[in-house]
Amino acid sequence: MIKIYRLFNVRLLRAQHRPCSSKKPDDLSLDKDLNELNERLKKDFQKTIDTEAPITKNYMNFRQDKEREAHKRSGIFSWKVAAATLMIGGTCLAALLYVKKMRIDEREKHRKMTAGKARIGGEWELVNTDGKLEGSEQLRGNWLLLYFGFTNCPDICPDEIEKMIKVVDLIEAKKEDNISIKPIFISVDPARDTVQRVKQYCSEFSPKLNGYTGTKEQVGKVAKTFRVYHSEGPKTTEDDYIVDHTVIMYLIDPEGNFHDYYGQNRKANEIADIIRLKVIGFEAAQKKKSFLGF
């Protein structure tokens, strides 16, 4: 439109600047028509200019605008990522510090408990009823209930062994608890309690009962390990005497460590309930140690 207008203006100006002397009547009429047409074109051009959207200084700068907007969005996104990273990192750091504190507290608690507890139990080895050496190493991984006595004991040992077998039966009767425990009889009378005699003695109580004996030195070492007192009484004949000894059951955990003990005044159902709680507590502690990386 603008180009047509300019071209027409040039032609019009050329026509207007021709010498007046050479104009004819037809030429004058033509000039008049051209002037009218010129005025009309000027109005149409002005109207077109007025109705068209104004051209801003940012015209054709849409690419720069897009780049500017993208940069702005990337800046906002970067701040969000940084904030999220800091928050996640802070949470992880707090969790690690908490776990570290728990480890330190647990080790300190364990150290104090170990320092305040009398050393009972440990590694031991005797002869089983098959005549083979066996002990703590082979029995590791099982809960053990140990009783020290002798086969010629008139009343206390049979009563305590029967109670020990009842404790085991009560615990294993609850299948949902999934607790297995081995009852162990250890002789403190090696001079009379041979392998065969201990085997026969154990079979009179339960097939679950495991019996052990050994030389005087072997038995003395195990008794010392568990702080068990034993002493031969006065002899009427060479084979007729009573052995005075500690009347206690010892609970040993699957790691081979002394866990608890039960005296003669405890009843079978009481001991069974206590052992269940001990096993649950032990398993919970093992899971905690595993979580803390002990």
Secondary structure as a PSIPRED ss2 file (coil, helix, strand):
# PSIPRED VFORMAT (PSIPRED V4.0)

   1 M C   1.000  0.000  0.000
   2 I H   0.000  1.000  0.000
   3 K H   0.000  1.000  0.000
   4 I H   0.000  1.000  0.000
   5 Y H   0.000  1.000  0.000
   6 R H   0.000  1.000  0.000
   7 L H   0.000  1.000  0.000
   8 F H   0.000  1.000  0.000
   9 N H   0.000  1.000  0.000
  10 V H   0.000  1.000  0.000
  11 R H   0.000  1.000  0.000
  12 L H   0.000  1.000  0.000
  13 L H   0.000  1.000  0.000
  14 R H   0.000  1.000  0.000
  15 A H   0.000  1.000  0.000
  16 Q H   0.000  1.000  0.000
  17 H C   1.000  0.000  0.000
  18 R C   1.000  0.000  0.000
  19 P C   1.000  0.000  0.000
  20 C H   0.000  1.000  0.000
  21 S H   0.000  1.000  0.000
  22 S H   0.000  1.000  0.000
  23 K C   1.000  0.000  0.000
  24 K C   1.000  0.000  0.000
  25 P H   0.000  1.000  0.000
  26 D H   0.000  1.000  0.000
  27 D H   0.000  1.000  0.000
  28 L H   0.000  1.000  0.000
  29 S H   0.000  1.000  0.000
  30 L H   0.000  1.000  0.000
  31 D H   0.000  1.000  0.000
  32 K H   0.000  1.000  0.000
  33 D H   0.000  1.000  0.000
  34 L H   0.000  1.000  0.000
  35 N H   0.000  1.000  0.000
  36 E H   0.000  1.000  0.000
  37 L H   0.000  1.000  0.000
  38 N H   0.000  1.000  0.000
  39 E H   0.000  1.000  0.000
  40 R H   0.000  1.000  0.000
  41 L H   0.000  1.000  0.000
  42 K H   0.000  1.000  0.000
  43 K H   0.000  1.000  0.000
  44 D H   0.000  1.000  0.000
  45 F H   0.000  1.000  0.000
  46 Q H   0.000  1.000  0.000
  47 K H   0.000  1.000  0.000
  48 T H   0.000  1.000  0.000
  49 I H   0.000  1.000  0.000
  50 D H   0.000  1.000  0.000
  51 T H   0.000  1.000  0.000
  52 E C   1.000  0.000  0.000
  53 A C   1.000  0.000  0.000
  54 P C   1.000  0.000  0.000
  55 I C   1.000  0.000  0.000
  56 T C   1.000  0.000  0.000
  57 K C   1.000  0.000  0.000
  58 N C   1.000  0.000  0.000
  59 Y C   1.000  0.000  0.000
  60 M C   1.000  0.000  0.000
  61 N C   1.000  0.000  0.000
  62 F H   0.000  1.000  0.000
  63 R H   0.000  1.000  0.000
  64 Q H   0.000  1.000  0.000
  65 D H   0.000  1.000  0.000
  66 K H   0.000  1.000  0.000
  67 E H   0.000  1.000  0.000
  68 R H   0.000  1.000  0.000
  69 E H   0.000  1.000  0.000
  70 A H   0.000  1.000  0.000
  71 H H   0.000  1.000  0.000
  72 K H   0.000  1.000  0.000
  73 R H   0.000  1.000  0.000
  74 S H   0.000  1.000  0.000
  75 G H   0.000  1.000  0.000
  76 I H   0.000  1.000  0.000
  77 F H   0.000  1.000  0.000
  78 S H   0.000  1.000  0.000
  79 W H   0.000  1.000  0.000
  80 K H   0.000  1.000  0.000
  81 V H   0.000  1.000  0.000
  82 A H   0.000  1.000  0.000
  83 A H   0.000  1.000  0.000
  84 A H   0.000  1.000  0.000
  85 T H   0.000  1.000  0.000
  86 L H   0.000  1.000  0.000
  87 M H   0.000  1.000  0.000
  88 I H   0.000  1.000  0.000
  89 G H   0.000  1.000  0.000
  90 G H   0.000  1.000  0.000
  91 T H   0.000  1.000  0.000
  92 C H   0.000  1.000  0.000
  93 L H   0.000  1.000  0.000
  94 A H   0.000  1.000  0.000
  95 A H   0.000  1.000  0.000
  96 L H   0.000  1.000  0.000
  97 L H   0.000  1.000  0.000
  98 Y H   0.000  1.000  0.000
  99 V H   0.000  1.000  0.000
 100 K H   0.000  1.000  0.000
 101 K H   0.000  1.000  0.000
 102 M H   0.000  1.000  0.000
 103 R H   0.000  1.000  0.000
 104 I H   0.000  1.000  0.000
 105 D H   0.000  1.000  0.000
 106 E H   0.000  1.000  0.000
 107 R H   0.000  1.000  0.000
 108 E H   0.000  1.000  0.000
 109 K H   0.000  1.000  0.000
 110 H H   0.000  1.000  0.000
 111 R H   0.000  1.000  0.000
 112 K H   0.000  1.000  0.000
 113 M H   0.000  1.000  0.000
 114 T H   0.000  1.000  0.000
 115 A H   0.000  1.000  0.000
 116 G H   0.000  1.000  0.000
 117 K C   1.000  0.000  0.000
 118 A C   1.000  0.000  0.000
 119 R C   1.000  0.000  0.000
 120 I C   1.000  0.000  0.000
 121 G C   1.000  0.000  0.000
 122 G C   1.000  0.000  0.000
 123 E C   1.000  0.000  0.000
 124 W C   1.000  0.000  0.000
 125 E E   0.000  0.000  1.000
 126 L E   0.000  0.000  1.000
 127 V E   0.000  0.000  1.000
 128 N E   0.000  0.000  1.000
 129 T C   1.000  0.000  0.000
 130 D C   1.000  0.000  0.000
 131 G C   1.000  0.000  0.000
 132 K C   1.000  0.000  0.000
 133 L E   0.000  0.000  1.000
 134 E E   0.000  0.000  1.000
 135 G E   0.000  0.000  1.000
 136 S H   0.000  1.000  0.000
 137 E H   0.000  1.000  0.000
 138 Q H   0.000  1.000  0.000
 139 L H   0.000  1.000  0.000
 140 R C   1.000  0.000  0.000
 141 G C   1.000  0.000  0.000
 142 N C   1.000  0.000  0.000
 143 W E   0.000  0.000  1.000
 144 L E   0.000  0.000  1.000
 145 L E   0.000  0.000  1.000
 146 L E   0.000  0.000  1.000
 147 Y E   0.000  0.000  1.000
 148 F E   0.000  0.000  1.000
 149 G E   0.000  0.000  1.000
 150 F C   1.000  0.000  0.000
 151 T C   1.000  0.000  0.000
 152 N C   1.000  0.000  0.000
 153 C C   1.000  0.000  0.000
 154 P C   1.000  0.000  0.000
 155 D C   1.000  0.000  0.000
 156 I H   0.000  1.000  0.000
 157 C H   0.000  1.000  0.000
 158 P H   0.000  1.000  0.000
 159 D H   0.000  1.000  0.000
 160 E H   0.000  1.000  0.000
 161 I H   0.000  1.000  0.000
 162 E H   0.000  1.000  0.000
 163 K H   0.000  1.000  0.000
 164 M H   0.000  1.000  0.000
 165 I H   0.000  1.000  0.000
 166 K H   0.000  1.000  0.000
 167 V H   0.000  1.000  0.000
 168 V H   0.000  1.000  0.000
 169 D H   0.000  1.000  0.000
 170 L H   0.000  1.000  0.000
 171 I H   0.000  1.000  0.000
 172 E H   0.000  1.000  0.000
 173 A H   0.000  1.000  0.000
 174 K C   1.000  0.000  0.000
 175 K H   0.000  1.000  0.000
 176 E H   0.000  1.000  0.000
 177 D H   0.000  1.000  0.000
 178 N C   1.000  0.000  0.000
 179 I C   1.000  0.000  0.000
 180 S C   1.000  0.000  0.000
 181 I E   0.000  0.000  1.000
 182 K E   0.000  0.000  1.000
 183 P E   0.000  0.000  1.000
 184 I E   0.000  0.000  1.000
 185 F E   0.000  0.000  1.000
 186 I E   0.000  0.000  1.000
 187 S E   0.000  0.000  1.000
 188 V C   1.000  0.000  0.000
 189 D C   1.000  0.000  0.000
 190 P C   1.000  0.000  0.000
 191 A C   1.000  0.000  0.000
 192 R C   1.000  0.000  0.000
 193 D C   1.000  0.000  0.000
 194 T C   1.000  0.000  0.000
 195 V H   0.000  1.000  0.000
 196 Q H   0.000  1.000  0.000
 197 R H   0.000  1.000  0.000
 198 V H   0.000  1.000  0.000
 199 K H   0.000  1.000  0.000
 200 Q H   0.000  1.000  0.000
 201 Y H   0.000  1.000  0.000
 202 C H   0.000  1.000  0.000
 203 S H   0.000  1.000  0.000
 204 E C   1.000  0.000  0.000
 205 F C   1.000  0.000  0.000
 206 S C   1.000  0.000  0.000
 207 P C   1.000  0.000  0.000
 208 K C   1.000  0.000  0.000
 209 L C   1.000  0.000  0.000
 210 N E   0.000  0.000  1.000
 211 G E   0.000  0.000  1.000
 212 Y E   0.000  0.000  1.000
 213 T E   0.000  0.000  1.000
 214 G C   1.000  0.000  0.000
 215 T C   1.000  0.000  0.000
 216 K H   0.000  1.000  0.000
 217 E H   0.000  1.000  0.000
 218 Q H   0.000  1.000  0.000
 219 V H   0.000  1.000  0.000
 220 G H   0.000  1.000  0.000
 221 K H   0.000  1.000  0.000
 222 V H   0.000  1.000  0.000
 223 A H   0.000  1.000  0.000
 224 K H   0.000  1.000  0.000
 225 T H   0.000  1.000  0.000
 226 F C   1.000  0.000  0.000
 227 R C   1.000  0.000  0.000
 228 V C   1.000  0.000  0.000
 229 Y C   1.000  0.000  0.000
 230 H E   0.000  0.000  1.000
 231 S E   0.000  0.000  1.000
 232 E E   0.000  0.000  1.000
 233 G C   1.000  0.000  0.000
 234 P C   1.000  0.000  0.000
 235 K C   1.000  0.000  0.000
 236 T C   1.000  0.000  0.000
 237 T E   0.000  0.000  1.000
 238 E C   1.000  0.000  0.000
 239 D C   1.000  0.000  0.000
 240 D E   0.000  0.000  1.000
 241 Y C   1.000  0.000  0.000
 242 I C   1.000  0.000  0.000
 243 V E   0.000  0.000  1.000
 244 D E   0.000  0.000  1.000
 245 H E   0.000  0.000  1.000
 246 T C   1.000  0.000  0.000
 247 V C   1.000  0.000  0.000
 248 I E   0.000  0.000  1.000
 249 M E   0.000  0.000  1.000
 250 Y E   0.000  0.000  1.000
 251 L E   0.000  0.000  1.000
 252 I E   0.000  0.000  1.000
 253 D C   1.000  0.000  0.000
 254 P C   1.000  0.000  0.000
 255 E C   1.000  0.000  0.000
 256 G C   1.000  0.000  0.000
 257 N C   1.000  0.000  0.000
 258 F E   0.000  0.000  1.000
 259 H E   0.000  0.000  1.000
 260 D E   0.000  0.000  1.000
 261 Y E   0.000  0.000  1.000
 262 Y E   0.000  0.000  1.000
 263 G E   0.000  0.000  1.000
 264 Q C   1.000  0.000  0.000
 265 N C   1.000  0.000  0.000
 266 R C   1.000  0.000  0.000
 267 K C   1.000  0.000  0.000
 268 A H   0.000  1.000  0.000
 269 N H   0.000  1.000  0.000
 270 E H   0.000  1.000  0.000
 271 I H   0.000  1.000  0.000
 272 A H   0.000  1.000  0.000
 273 D H   0.000  1.000  0.000
 274 I H   0.000  1.000  0.000
 275 I H   0.000  1.000  0.000
 276 R H   0.000  1.000  0.000
 277 L H   0.000  1.000  0.000
 278 K H   0.000  1.000  0.000
 279 V H   0.000  1.000  0.000
 280 I H   0.000  1.000  0.000
 281 G H   0.000  1.000  0.000
 282 F H   0.000  1.000  0.000
 283 E H   0.000  1.000  0.000
 284 A H   0.000  1.000  0.000
 285 A H   0.000  1.000  0.000
 286 Q H   0.000  1.000  0.000
 287 K H   0.000  1.000  0.000
 288 K H   0.000  1.000  0.000
 289 K H   0.000  1.000  0.000
 290 S H   0.000  1.000  0.000
 291 F H   0.000  1.000  0.000
 292 L H   0.000  1.000  0.000
 293 G C   1.000  0.000  0.000
 294 F C   1.000  0.000  0.000
